[in-house]
Amino acid sequence: MFGFGNKSIIVASPMDGVVVSVSKVNDPVFSEEVLGRGIAVKPESNHVIAPCKATVDRMFETGHAVSLLTDSSVELLIHVGIDTVNLKGRHYGKLKNSGDVVNTGDVLMKFDAAGISADGFDTTTPIVVCNSGDFSDISFAPEGPIKEGDPLISIIPK
């Protein structure tokens, strides 16, 4: 169940779109939660916002993914699209760099969803809590429409 308690750490949706279970992502690294527990969003916007106050741990050179370390020690990975590293940065624009401190709502990167799709890639965007084991519980927003900034992940500290 998706919950909000006093102790919950809330991670917002980094984009407008449709929430889907990570088990439906067409990549076993994400669908089998190899990197950690997660959720995915099928984007309906062309940018990624910071889902919480954080430090950009790594902005991938190709701009297709970003890892964040939140002030609450949550390690997040936002990966725009499936196998999109193979685009070598085409259709992506980085607006922040590794080491930057960002606030909720800051735009981290832009992307051309239509261009990514036209090149034959799935734009489904996994959002993964890479250090899932460090927390008591993680729950996710239900499948369906979501707006950027709406609660997406609720994390209960140990």
GROMACS elastic network, one bead per residue, 0.5 to 0.9 nm:
[ bonds ]
;  ai    aj funct       b0    kb
    1   139     6  0.63212   500
    1   140     6  0.75939   500
    1   141     6  0.84962   500
    1   142     6  0.86842   500
    2   138     6  0.83621   500
    2   139     6  0.50073   500
    2   140     6  0.54330   500
    2   141     6  0.58501   500
    2   142     6  0.74700   500
    2   152     6  0.89021   500
    2   153     6  0.78581   500
    2   154     6  0.67719   500
    3     8     6  0.79744   500
    3   139     6  0.69711   500
    3   140     6  0.83153   500
    3   141     6  0.87512   500
    3   153     6  0.89662   500
    3   154     6  0.64036   500
    3   155     6  0.87802   500
    4     7     6  0.79722   500
    4     8     6  0.57548   500
    4     9     6  0.82826   500
    4    10     6  0.77902   500
    4   154     6  0.65458   500
    4   155     6  0.86747   500
    5     8     6  0.50753   500
    5     9     6  0.86303   500
    5   154     6  0.87379   500
    5   156     6  0.82122   500
    6     9     6  0.86783   500
    7   155     6  0.84427   500
    7   156     6  0.63650   500
    7   157     6  0.72067   500
    8   154     6  0.59358   500
    8   155     6  0.53610   500
    8   157     6  0.72116   500
    9    72     6  0.73895   500
    9    74     6  0.87608   500
    9   153     6  0.80566   500
    9   154     6  0.56995   500
    9   156     6  0.63565   500
    9   157     6  0.76772   500
   10    51     6  0.86375   500
   10    52     6  0.77725   500
   10   151     6  0.63328   500
   10   152     6  0.73940   500
   10   153     6  0.58159   500
   10   155     6  0.64165   500
   11    14     6  0.86649   500
   11    51     6  0.54349   500
   11    52     6  0.58768   500
   11   149     6  0.84825   500
   11   150     6  0.84986   500
   11   151     6  0.60241   500
   11   152     6  0.57994   500
   11   154     6  0.64649   500
   11   155     6  0.80276   500
   12    15     6  0.87635   500
   12    50     6  0.80952   500
   12    52     6  0.65255   500
   12   104     6  0.81509   500
   12   105     6  0.89692   500
   12   148     6  0.69554   500
   12   150     6  0.52192   500
   12   153     6  0.66985   500
   12   154     6  0.89530   500
   13    16     6  0.73386   500
   13    17     6  0.88306   500
   13    41     6  0.81831   500
   13    48     6  0.89007   500
   13    49     6  0.80686   500
   13    50     6  0.85369   500
   13    51     6  0.58611   500
   13   127     6  0.88033   500
   13   146     6  0.72994   500
   13   147     6  0.68117   500
   13   149     6  0.51909   500
   13   150     6  0.55547   500
   13   151     6  0.61045   500
   13   152     6  0.50861   500
   13   153     6  0.79699   500
   14    41     6  0.87731   500
   14    47     6  0.81404   500
   14    48     6  0.51497   500
   14    50     6  0.60431   500
   14    51     6  0.51567   500
   14    52     6  0.89489   500
   14    78     6  0.82669   500
   14   105     6  0.79553   500
   14   107     6  0.88949   500
   14   127     6  0.86668   500
   14   147     6  0.84218   500
   14   148     6  0.53049   500
   14   149     6  0.65525   500
   14   150     6  0.85992   500
   14   152     6  0.86557   500
   15    41     6  0.77408   500
   15    42     6  0.89133   500
   15    43     6  0.63736   500
   15    44     6  0.74026   500
   15    45     6  0.62233   500
   15    46     6  0.79938   500
   15    47     6  0.66648   500
   15    48     6  0.55290   500
   15    49     6  0.64995   500
   15    51     6  0.87543   500
   15   146     6  0.80055   500
   15   147     6  0.63828   500
   15   149     6  0.74367   500
   16    41     6  0.80686   500
   16    42     6  0.83062   500
   16    43     6  0.58650   500
   16    44     6  0.52706   500
   16    45     6  0.55055   500
   16    46     6  0.87612   500
   16    47     6  0.88916   500
   16    48     6  0.89774   500
   16   145     6  0.78412   500
   16   146     6  0.57515   500
   16   149     6  0.84210   500
   16   150     6  0.89771   500
   17    41     6  0.58757   500
   17    42     6  0.52889   500
   17    45     6  0.69873   500
   17   144     6  0.82763   500
   17   145     6  0.57985   500
   17   146     6  0.54710   500
   17   147     6  0.64303   500
   17   148     6  0.79221   500
   18    40     6  0.83003   500
   18    41     6  0.53176   500
   18    42     6  0.50931   500
   18    43     6  0.66763   500
   18    44     6  0.76578   500
   18   143     6  0.69817   500
   18   144     6  0.50717   500
   18   146     6  0.57146   500
   18   147     6  0.84918   500
   19    39     6  0.73480   500
   19    40     6  0.58270   500
   19    42     6  0.64859   500
   19    43     6  0.88057   500
   19   141     6  0.74548   500
   19   142     6  0.69602   500
   19   144     6  0.50893   500
   19   145     6  0.61463   500
   19   146     6  0.65594   500
   19   152     6  0.84524   500
   20    23     6  0.82758   500
   20    24     6  0.69477   500
   20    25     6  0.81769   500
   20    39     6  0.66645   500
   20    40     6  0.53196   500
   20    41     6  0.58942   500
   20    42     6  0.72354   500
   20   124     6  0.87608   500
   20   142     6  0.79396   500
   20   143     6  0.50537   500
   20   144     6  0.70029   500
   21    24     6  0.56007   500
   21    25     6  0.74345   500
   21    31     6  0.83622   500
   21    38     6  0.81649   500
   21    39     6  0.55199   500
   21    40     6  0.61106   500
   21    41     6  0.84945   500
   21   140     6  0.89330   500
   21   142     6  0.84229   500
   21   143     6  0.67615   500
   22    25     6  0.52943   500
   22    26     6  0.89109   500
   22    30     6  0.64704   500
   22    31     6  0.51090   500
   22    32     6  0.80731   500
   22    33     6  0.78160   500
   22    37     6  0.83874   500
   22    38     6  0.60475   500
   22    40     6  0.53244   500
   22    41     6  0.87810   500
   22   126     6  0.67919   500
   22   127     6  0.86025   500
   23    26     6  0.82496   500
   23    28     6  0.84741   500
   23    30     6  0.74867   500
   23    32     6  0.66390   500
   23    33     6  0.81130   500
   23    39     6  0.82593   500
   23    40     6  0.89384   500
   24    27     6  0.86228   500
   24    31     6  0.63239   500
   24    40     6  0.85885   500
   25    28     6  0.75715   500
   25    30     6  0.65894   500
   25    31     6  0.53152   500
   25    40     6  0.74378   500
   25    82     6  0.81632   500
   25   124     6  0.72616   500
   25   125     6  0.86237   500
   25   126     6  0.77189   500
   26    30     6  0.80297   500
   26    31     6  0.69988   500
   26    82     6  0.72876   500
   26   122     6  0.85038   500
   26   124     6  0.88306   500
   27    30     6  0.56798   500
   27    31     6  0.59684   500
   27    32     6  0.82423   500
   27    82     6  0.68924   500
   27    83     6  0.81438   500
   28    32     6  0.52299   500
   28    33     6  0.75938   500
   28    34     6  0.76898   500
   29    32     6  0.58544   500
   29    33     6  0.61374   500
   29    34     6  0.51343   500
   29    35     6  0.67141   500
   30    34     6  0.62617   500
   30    35     6  0.68613   500
   30    36     6  0.80134   500
   30    37     6  0.83977   500
   30    38     6  0.75751   500
   30    39     6  0.87853   500
   30   126     6  0.69796   500
   30   128     6  0.79982   500
   31    34     6  0.78557   500
   31    38     6  0.85481   500
   32    35     6  0.85275   500
   32    36     6  0.87453   500
   32    37     6  0.87659   500
   33    37     6  0.53775   500
   33    38     6  0.68646   500
   33   128     6  0.81744   500
   34    37     6  0.80335   500
   34   130     6  0.89057   500
   35    38     6  0.86503   500
   35    77     6  0.89332   500
   35   128     6  0.71283   500
   35   129     6  0.78072   500
   35   130     6  0.54484   500
   35   131     6  0.82253   500
   35   132     6  0.88643   500
   36   128     6  0.59079   500
   36   129     6  0.54404   500
   36   131     6  0.63785   500
   36   132     6  0.55790   500
   36   133     6  0.80712   500
   37   127     6  0.86328   500
   37   128     6  0.56893   500
   37   129     6  0.55244   500
   37   130     6  0.69573   500
   37   131     6  0.83871   500
   37   132     6  0.59792   500
   37   133     6  0.89258   500
   37   138     6  0.78046   500
   38   126     6  0.67371   500
   38   127     6  0.55122   500
   38   129     6  0.59195   500
   38   130     6  0.83455   500
   38   132     6  0.88391   500
   38   138     6  0.88286   500
   38   139     6  0.89915   500
   38   140     6  0.80287   500
   38   153     6  0.84505   500
   39   125     6  0.84592   500
   39   126     6  0.57555   500
   39   127     6  0.54937   500
   39   128     6  0.65770   500
   39   140     6  0.68722   500
   39   141     6  0.84925   500
   39   152     6  0.82620   500
   39   153     6  0.80930   500
   40   124     6  0.65385   500
   40   125     6  0.52341   500
   40   127     6  0.56933   500
   40   128     6  0.83148   500
   41    44     6  0.88929   500
   41   123     6  0.87895   500
   41   124     6  0.58040   500
   41   125     6  0.51506   500
   41   126     6  0.64736   500
   41   127     6  0.78050   500
   41   145     6  0.89724   500
   41   146     6  0.83827   500
   42    81     6  0.87870   500
   42   122     6  0.89017   500
   42   123     6  0.65017   500
   42   125     6  0.60994   500
   42   126     6  0.87701   500
   43    46     6  0.74306   500
   43    47     6  0.87829   500
   43    80     6  0.87295   500
   43   113     6  0.78000   500
   43   123     6  0.68585   500
   43   124     6  0.65892   500
   43   125     6  0.70644   500
   44   113     6  0.82439   500
   45    48     6  0.81895   500
   45   111     6  0.87037   500
   45   112     6  0.89332   500
   45   113     6  0.78136   500
   45   148     6  0.88987   500
   46   109     6  0.86778   500
   46   110     6  0.57355   500
   46   111     6  0.51231   500
   46   112     6  0.58530   500
   46   113     6  0.61702   500
   47   107     6  0.68346   500
   47   108     6  0.75050   500
   47   109     6  0.56734   500
   47   111     6  0.57724   500
   47   112     6  0.83586   500
   48    51     6  0.85935   500
   48    78     6  0.85501   500
   48    80     6  0.85080   500
   48   105     6  0.87571   500
   48   106     6  0.84565   500
   48   107     6  0.57997   500
   48   108     6  0.56107   500
   48   109     6  0.54459   500
   48   110     6  0.63792   500
   48   111     6  0.82133   500
   48   148     6  0.85027   500
   49    52     6  0.87220   500
   49   104     6  0.72302   500
   49   105     6  0.50596   500
   49   106     6  0.52721   500
   49   108     6  0.54178   500
   49   109     6  0.73973   500
   49   148     6  0.74781   500
   49   149     6  0.81620   500
   50    53     6  0.70455   500
   50    54     6  0.76220   500
   50    68     6  0.85887   500
   50   102     6  0.67003   500
   50   103     6  0.64710   500
   50   104     6  0.50074   500
   50   105     6  0.51621   500
   50   106     6  0.53274   500
   50   107     6  0.63152   500
   50   108     6  0.62799   500
   50   149     6  0.87608   500
   51    54     6  0.84611   500
   51   103     6  0.81638   500
   51   104     6  0.53541   500
   51   105     6  0.64849   500
   51   106     6  0.84182   500
   51   148     6  0.81870   500
   51   149     6  0.66577   500
   51   150     6  0.89693   500
   51   151     6  0.87975   500
   51   152     6  0.88017   500
   52    70     6  0.69619   500
   52    71     6  0.85854   500
   52   102     6  0.79500   500
   52   103     6  0.61576   500
   52   105     6  0.73624   500
   52   106     6  0.89936   500
   52   149     6  0.87991   500
   53    69     6  0.87368   500
   53    70     6  0.59980   500
   53    71     6  0.64843   500
   53   101     6  0.76202   500
   53   102     6  0.56760   500
   53   104     6  0.50987   500
   53   105     6  0.86495   500
   54    57     6  0.86479   500
   54    68     6  0.60533   500
   54    69     6  0.54049   500
   54    71     6  0.56867   500
   54    72     6  0.85726   500
   54    73     6  0.89708   500
   54    74     6  0.89643   500
   54   100     6  0.85198   500
   54   101     6  0.58951   500
   54   102     6  0.54528   500
   54   103     6  0.65663   500
   54   104     6  0.80024   500
   55    58     6  0.88385   500
   55    67     6  0.87224   500
   55    68     6  0.56540   500
   55    69     6  0.52998   500
   55    70     6  0.62960   500
   55    71     6  0.78440   500
   55    98     6  0.78766   500
   55    99     6  0.60498   500
   55   100     6  0.56776   500
   55   102     6  0.60095   500
   55   103     6  0.87824   500
   56    59     6  0.66141   500
   56    66     6  0.72228   500
   56    67     6  0.61896   500
   56    69     6  0.65136   500
   56    70     6  0.86966   500
   56    96     6  0.76879   500
   56    97     6  0.67153   500
   56    98     6  0.50003   500
   56    99     6  0.51956   500
   56   100     6  0.53384   500
   56   101     6  0.63226   500
   56   102     6  0.72606   500
   56   108     6  0.89512   500
   57    66     6  0.76563   500
   57    67     6  0.53854   500
   57    69     6  0.59519   500
   57    75     6  0.86512   500
   57    97     6  0.86358   500
   57    98     6  0.54616   500
   57    99     6  0.59717   500
   57   100     6  0.80912   500
   58    61     6  0.87718   500
   58    65     6  0.84641   500
   58    66     6  0.57322   500
   58    67     6  0.51259   500
   58    68     6  0.69391   500
   58    97     6  0.73297   500
   58    99     6  0.73996   500
   59    62     6  0.83389   500
   59    63     6  0.65423   500
   59    64     6  0.84734   500
   59    65     6  0.65395   500
   59    67     6  0.65149   500
   59    68     6  0.86061   500
   59    94     6  0.76894   500
   59    96     6  0.72623   500
   59    97     6  0.55863   500
   59    98     6  0.52026   500
   59    99     6  0.87345   500
   59   108     6  0.88135   500
   60    63     6  0.51986   500
   60    64     6  0.65968   500
   60    65     6  0.55559   500
   60    66     6  0.58614   500
   60    67     6  0.81465   500
   60    94     6  0.87461   500
   60    97     6  0.87319   500
   60    98     6  0.83832   500
   61    64     6  0.80174   500
   61    65     6  0.85941   500
   61    88     6  0.85412   500
   61    89     6  0.74994   500
   61    94     6  0.85239   500
   62    65     6  0.76937   500
   62    84     6  0.89568   500
   62    85     6  0.66855   500
   62    87     6  0.79336   500
   62    88     6  0.54168   500
   62    90     6  0.77725   500
   62    92     6  0.72518   500
   62    93     6  0.84142   500
   62    94     6  0.83204   500
   63    66     6  0.73713   500
   63    80     6  0.87986   500
   63    85     6  0.85599   500
   63    88     6  0.85156   500
   63    89     6  0.57890   500
   63    90     6  0.87570   500
   63    91     6  0.88602   500
   63    92     6  0.55070   500
   63    93     6  0.60332   500
   63    94     6  0.53671   500
   63    95     6  0.89529   500
   63   109     6  0.70502   500
   63   110     6  0.85111   500
   63   111     6  0.85822   500
   64    78     6  0.85725   500
   64    79     6  0.62144   500
   64    80     6  0.54214   500
   64    81     6  0.74520   500
   64    84     6  0.65004   500
   64    85     6  0.63895   500
   64    87     6  0.85914   500
   64    88     6  0.85174   500
   64    89     6  0.67114   500
   64    91     6  0.87364   500
   64    92     6  0.63333   500
   64    93     6  0.84485   500
   64    94     6  0.85287   500
   64   109     6  0.83887   500
   64   111     6  0.81584   500
   65    77     6  0.71844   500
   65    78     6  0.55633   500
   65    80     6  0.58538   500
   65    81     6  0.86747   500
   65    84     6  0.89786   500
   65    85     6  0.84440   500
   65   109     6  0.88041   500
   66    76     6  0.82329   500
   66    77     6  0.58797   500
   66    78     6  0.54296   500
   66    79     6  0.66420   500
   66    80     6  0.87314   500
   66    98     6  0.87223   500
   66   108     6  0.82035   500
   66   109     6  0.87403   500
   67    75     6  0.70832   500
   67    76     6  0.54801   500
   67    78     6  0.63189   500
   67    79     6  0.85087   500
   67    98     6  0.88164   500
   68    74     6  0.79227   500
   68    75     6  0.58071   500
   68    76     6  0.50908   500
   68    77     6  0.64518   500
   68    78     6  0.82631   500
   69    72     6  0.79978   500
   69    73     6  0.60083   500
   69    74     6  0.57141   500
   69    76     6  0.64233   500
   70    73     6  0.51857   500
   70    74     6  0.51759   500
   70    75     6  0.65999   500
   70    76     6  0.77852   500
   71    74     6  0.74300   500
   72    75     6  0.89887   500
   72   157     6  0.88986   500
   73   131     6  0.88090   500
   74   129     6  0.67743   500
   74   130     6  0.78251   500
   74   131     6  0.67433   500
   74   132     6  0.81760   500
   74   134     6  0.85165   500
   74   135     6  0.88875   500
   74   155     6  0.87745   500
   75   128     6  0.81579   500
   75   129     6  0.57192   500
   75   130     6  0.53923   500
   75   131     6  0.58018   500
   75   132     6  0.83450   500
   76   127     6  0.68767   500
   76   128     6  0.55424   500
   76   130     6  0.58733   500
   76   131     6  0.80472   500
   77   126     6  0.78018   500
   77   127     6  0.56319   500
   77   128     6  0.51101   500
   77   129     6  0.66857   500
   77   130     6  0.68483   500
   78   125     6  0.68595   500
   78   126     6  0.60352   500
   78   128     6  0.66704   500
   79    82     6  0.76969   500
   79    84     6  0.86035   500
   79   124     6  0.85488   500
   79   125     6  0.54565   500
   79   126     6  0.55367   500
   79   127     6  0.66023   500
   79   128     6  0.84816   500
   80    84     6  0.73383   500
   80   111     6  0.83977   500
   80   122     6  0.89784   500
   80   123     6  0.62145   500
   80   124     6  0.66702   500
   80   126     6  0.70215   500
   80   127     6  0.88163   500
   81    84     6  0.55643   500
   81    85     6  0.86962   500
   81   113     6  0.89118   500
   81   116     6  0.81357   500
   81   121     6  0.69661   500
   81   122     6  0.54399   500
   81   125     6  0.50473   500
   81   126     6  0.76352   500
   82    85     6  0.81215   500
   82   121     6  0.65524   500
   82   122     6  0.54797   500
   82   123     6  0.64028   500
   82   124     6  0.65875   500
   82   125     6  0.73673   500
   82   126     6  0.85238   500
   83    86     6  0.60679   500
   83    87     6  0.81879   500
   83   121     6  0.72138   500
   83   122     6  0.80480   500
   84    87     6  0.53438   500
   84    88     6  0.76608   500
   84    89     6  0.83260   500
   84   116     6  0.79655   500
   84   121     6  0.66867   500
   84   122     6  0.80876   500
   84   123     6  0.82819   500
   85    88     6  0.56516   500
   85    89     6  0.72222   500
   86    89     6  0.81101   500
   87    90     6  0.53304   500
   87    91     6  0.77532   500
   87    92     6  0.89702   500
   87   116     6  0.81685   500
   87   119     6  0.84679   500
   87   121     6  0.88778   500
   88    91     6  0.89528   500
   88    92     6  0.89930   500
   89    92     6  0.54298   500
   89    93     6  0.76513   500
   90    93     6  0.84130   500
   90   111     6  0.88209   500
   90   112     6  0.88419   500
   90   115     6  0.86247   500
   90   116     6  0.82009   500
   91   110     6  0.82720   500
   91   111     6  0.53948   500
   91   112     6  0.50515   500
   91   113     6  0.76778   500
   91   114     6  0.89390   500
   91   115     6  0.62761   500
   91   116     6  0.63960   500
   92   109     6  0.71631   500
   92   110     6  0.58195   500
   92   112     6  0.66488   500
   93   108     6  0.88879   500
   93   109     6  0.55155   500
   93   110     6  0.50172   500
   93   111     6  0.61471   500
   93   112     6  0.89426   500
   94    97     6  0.73665   500
   94   108     6  0.65176   500
   94   110     6  0.65514   500
   94   111     6  0.87444   500
   95   107     6  0.68748   500
   95   108     6  0.51939   500
   95   109     6  0.50110   500
   95   110     6  0.74168   500
   96    99     6  0.86828   500
   96   100     6  0.64866   500
   96   101     6  0.89357   500
   96   102     6  0.84731   500
   96   107     6  0.78950   500
   96   108     6  0.53031   500
   96   109     6  0.69726   500
   97   100     6  0.56898   500
   97   108     6  0.84344   500
   98   101     6  0.88587   500
  102   105     6  0.83183   500
  102   106     6  0.62245   500
  102   107     6  0.87553   500
  102   108     6  0.83669   500
  103   106     6  0.56819   500
  104   107     6  0.88488   500
  104   149     6  0.79020   500
  105   108     6  0.87798   500
  105   148     6  0.82168   500
  105   149     6  0.69321   500
  107   110     6  0.76999   500
  111   114     6  0.89468   500
  111   115     6  0.85223   500
  111   116     6  0.82041   500
  112   115     6  0.52402   500
  112   116     6  0.62165   500
  112   117     6  0.86658   500
  113   116     6  0.50708   500
  113   117     6  0.61249   500
  113   118     6  0.84683   500
  113   122     6  0.89799   500
  113   123     6  0.64801   500
  114   117     6  0.51311   500
  114   118     6  0.59658   500
  114   119     6  0.85954   500
  114   123     6  0.89049   500
  115   119     6  0.62082   500
  115   120     6  0.87742   500
  115   121     6  0.89455   500
  116   119     6  0.52477   500
  116   120     6  0.67111   500
  116   121     6  0.55923   500
  116   122     6  0.73394   500
  116   123     6  0.68263   500
  117   120     6  0.50714   500
  117   121     6  0.50006   500
  117   122     6  0.60801   500
  117   123     6  0.67070   500
  118   121     6  0.73376   500
  122   125     6  0.86265   500
  128   131     6  0.87972   500
  128   132     6  0.85323   500
  129   132     6  0.53659   500
  129   138     6  0.87297   500
  130   133     6  0.84309   500
  131   134     6  0.57272   500
  131   135     6  0.78919   500
  132   135     6  0.58822   500
  132   136     6  0.85674   500
  132   137     6  0.82936   500
  132   138     6  0.75484   500
  132   155     6  0.89273   500
  133   136     6  0.76303   500
  133   137     6  0.87937   500
  134   157     6  0.74847   500
  134   158     6  0.70859   500
  135   138     6  0.72623   500
  135   155     6  0.69166   500
  135   156     6  0.59394   500
  135   158     6  0.51138   500
  136   155     6  0.76962   500
  136   156     6  0.54300   500
  136   157     6  0.54834   500
  137   154     6  0.81365   500
  137   155     6  0.58461   500
  137   156     6  0.50375   500
  137   157     6  0.72688   500
  137   158     6  0.81123   500
  138   153     6  0.69833   500
  138   154     6  0.56872   500
  138   156     6  0.63029   500
  139   152     6  0.85241   500
  139   153     6  0.58141   500
  139   154     6  0.51969   500
  139   155     6  0.65483   500
  139   156     6  0.86826   500
  140   143     6  0.87734   500
  140   151     6  0.85065   500
  140   152     6  0.57413   500
  140   154     6  0.62487   500
  140   155     6  0.88213   500
  141   144     6  0.85248   500
  141   146     6  0.87299   500
  141   151     6  0.69630   500
  141   153     6  0.62964   500
  141   154     6  0.81696   500
  142   145     6  0.89272   500
  142   152     6  0.84673   500
  143   146     6  0.87013   500
  146   149     6  0.86150   500
  146   150     6  0.65785   500
  146   151     6  0.86021   500
  146   152     6  0.82092   500
  147   150     6  0.55960   500
  147   151     6  0.88925   500
  148   151     6  0.85591   500
  149   152     6  0.82934   500
  151   154     6  0.75325   500
